[in-house]
């Protein structure tokens, strides 16, 4: 889900980008790549959205014109942004970053595993969670693993209110809270 002034956006497993507008009308605004399954969405505004899924990263807007980003055809699981930056994560240590004014770049150096969730606290810093309890922080393109593994369960999502107030959730009811230290 992603909220804009015009409404609440969502993606579907059949490749649709949907909006629930201010008048409580649910309508499709785009259908991506022949029905490719989508898992997450983020936007800079109604005219610039980023959707991710099992077949890649897609950029487009509410005019319905979505296109797959060349070279980013891995399986992606989540996308989030802050300010002018958007990160997308996926299977096999996949982390890519997009600046609003630039192209996509791959950030390397992360631990092995499947990256399942991402949250940005600022355009240059964020958190990634994933398979087997994976939690890492990325600051200025440098991957910083935590000092200890806090869970062996897959972690599926991460969200925070600031760099010392971050929550991760996962399988088996796991709920982790980072308050600046382990």
C-alpha positions in Angstrom: 0.0 0.0 0.0 1.1 3.6 -0.7 -0.8 6.7 0.1 -0.9 9.8 -2.1 -3.0 12.9 -2.0 -5.3 11.4 -4.7 -5.9 8.1 -2.8 -4.5 4.8 -1.5 -2.6 2.7 -4.0 -2.2 -1.0 -4.0 -0.8 -3.7 -6.2 -2.2 -7.2 -7.0 -0.8 -10.7 -7.7 -2.3 -10.3 -11.2 -0.2 -7.2 -12.1 -2.7 -4.5 -11.5 -2.0 -1.1 -9.8 -5.2 -0.1 -8.1 -6.3 3.2 -6.4 -9.0 3.7 -3.8 -9.8 7.4 -4.4 -11.2 10.1 -2.2 -14.7 9.2 -3.3 -14.1 5.5 -2.1 -14.1 4.3 -5.7 -11.7 1.4 -6.4 -10.3 1.3 -9.9 -7.4 0.0 -11.9 -4.9 2.5 -13.1 -2.4 0.1 -14.8 -1.9 -3.5 -15.7 1.8 -4.5 -15.8 3.6 -6.8 -18.1 0.8 -9.2 -19.0 -0.2 -9.8 -15.4 3.2 -10.2 -13.7 2.6 -10.7 -9.9 3.4 -7.5 -7.9 4.2 -7.4 -4.2 4.9 -3.8 -3.2 4.6 -0.2 -4.4 6.1 3.2 -3.6 5.7 6.6 -5.2 7.1 10.1 -5.5 3.6 11.2 -6.5 0.8 10.1 -8.7 2.9 10.6 -11.8 6.0 8.6 -10.6 5.3 5.1 -9.1 7.7 2.2 -8.6 6.2 -1.4 -8.3 8.2 -4.6 -7.6 7.4 -8.3 -7.9 8.6 -11.7 -9.0 9.7 -10.5 -12.4 11.4 -7.2 -11.7 11.0 -3.5 -11.0 8.5 -1.3 -12.9 8.2 2.4 -13.2 5.2 4.4 -14.3 2.3 6.6 -13.4 -1.4 6.8 -13.1 -1.6 7.3 -16.9 -1.1 3.5 -17.1 2.3 3.7 -18.7 4.4 1.2 -16.7 7.6 -0.3 -18.0 10.1 -2.8 -16.6 13.4 -1.2 -15.6 16.1 -2.7 -17.9 18.5 -5.0 -16.1 16.3 -5.3 -13.0 14.5 -8.5 -13.7 15.3 -10.4 -10.5 12.6 -11.4 -8.0 11.9 -8.4 -5.9 9.9 -8.5 -2.6 9.6 -4.9 -1.3 10.2 -1.2 -2.1 10.3 1.9 0.1 11.5 5.4 -0.3 12.5 8.6 1.6 12.8 12.0 0.1 14.4 11.6 -3.4 15.6 8.0 -2.9 13.9 4.6 -3.5 15.3 1.2 -2.5 14.0 -2.2 -3.7 15.0 -5.5 -2.2 14.7 -9.1 -3.2 15.9 -12.6 -3.4 19.6 -13.4 -3.4 21.0 -10.3 -1.6 19.4 -8.0 -4.1 19.4 -4.3 -3.1 19.0 -1.6 -5.7 18.7 2.2 -5.2 17.1 4.9 -7.3 17.5 8.6 -7.0 14.6 10.7 -8.2 17.0 12.5 -10.6 19.1 9.5 -11.5 19.1 5.9 -12.6 19.3 2.6 -10.6 22.4 1.4 -8.9 23.1 -1.9 -7.1 24.4 -1.8 -3.6 26.7 -4.8 -2.8 28.4 -6.1 0.3 25.4 -7.4 2.2 25.2 -10.7 3.9 23.9 -13.7 1.9 20.2 -14.4 2.0 16.9 -13.4 0.7 15.9 -9.7 1.4 12.2 -9.5 2.1 11.5 -6.1 3.6 13.0 -2.6 3.5 12.4 0.7 5.3 14.2 4.0 4.7 14.8 6.4 7.6 16.3 8.9 5.3 17.4 9.0 1.6 20.9 7.6 2.6 20.0 5.2 5.4 17.7 2.3 5.8 17.0 -1.2 7.2 16.6 -4.5 5.5 15.1 -7.7 6.9 14.9 -11.2 5.4 15.2 -14.9 5.6 16.6 -16.6 8.7 16.3 -13.5 10.8 18.5 -11.3 8.6 18.6 -7.7 9.8 21.0 -5.1 8.3 21.3 -1.4 8.3 22.6 0.4 5.2 24.1 3.9 5.6 25.7 5.8 2.7 25.9 2.6 0.6 27.7 0.7 3.4 26.0 -2.4 4.8 26.2 -2.6 8.7 25.0 -5.9 10.1 23.8 -5.9 13.7 26.2 -7.3 16.4 24.0 -10.4 17.0 21.3 -12.4 15.2 18.1 -11.7 17.1 15.9 -14.5 15.5 16.2 -17.5 13.2 12.7 -16.9 11.9 12.2 -15.2 8.5 11.5 -11.5 9.0 9.1 -10.1 6.4 8.7 -6.4 7.1 10.4 -3.5 8.9 9.2 0.0 9.8 10.4 2.7 12.1 9.9 6.1 13.5 13.6 7.0 13.5 17.1 5.4 13.5 16.7 4.3 17.2 13.1 3.2 17.0 12.8 0.4 14.4 10.4 -2.6 14.4 10.7 -5.9 12.5 8.0 -8.6 12.2 8.3 -12.2 11.0 7.1 -15.7 11.0 6.1 -17.4 14.3 4.9 -14.1 15.7 8.4 -12.6 15.9 8.3 -8.9 16.8 11.7 -7.2 17.3 12.3 -3.6 18.4 15.6 -1.8 17.8 16.2 1.1 20.2 19.7 2.0 19.2 21.4 -1.1 20.8 20.8 -4.9 21.1 
